[in-house]
Amino acid sequence: MQTRKAAGAGKKIGKDIADDFLEGKITLPLILLYDSLAPEEQAKLLTMIENDNRSWDDFLLIKKLLDQYSIKEQVMVYLESLKIEAHSWLKQISITNRYKDYLADL
């Protein structure tokens, strides 16, 4: 398996952004990308993911598709909806203590 650093990407999230893909991990961006693709493109993506020898070129193609389909923006919208839902659930807890405050801060 090839690995290369995606310039500066690891500084923000603590790891190289290609790592998950090259390791064969299914992530939210890949799921959203899959849902955005036409059936024939979905089949190509599945083949790429299922291949034990994912390459740097495969990653670059995925990265291009992620940008093309605005997947980062979709992820941010999804995460914001989870945040709103989590805060709603926390508000329903009648006790107030530092643990609840820690959860709210997360």
Secondary structure, 3 states (H helix, E strand, C coil): CCCCCCCCHHHHHCCCCCHHHHCCCCCHHHHHHHHHCCHHHHHHHHHHHHCCCCCHHHHHHHHHHHHHCCHHHHHHHHHHHHHHHHHHHHHCCCCCCHHHHHHHHC
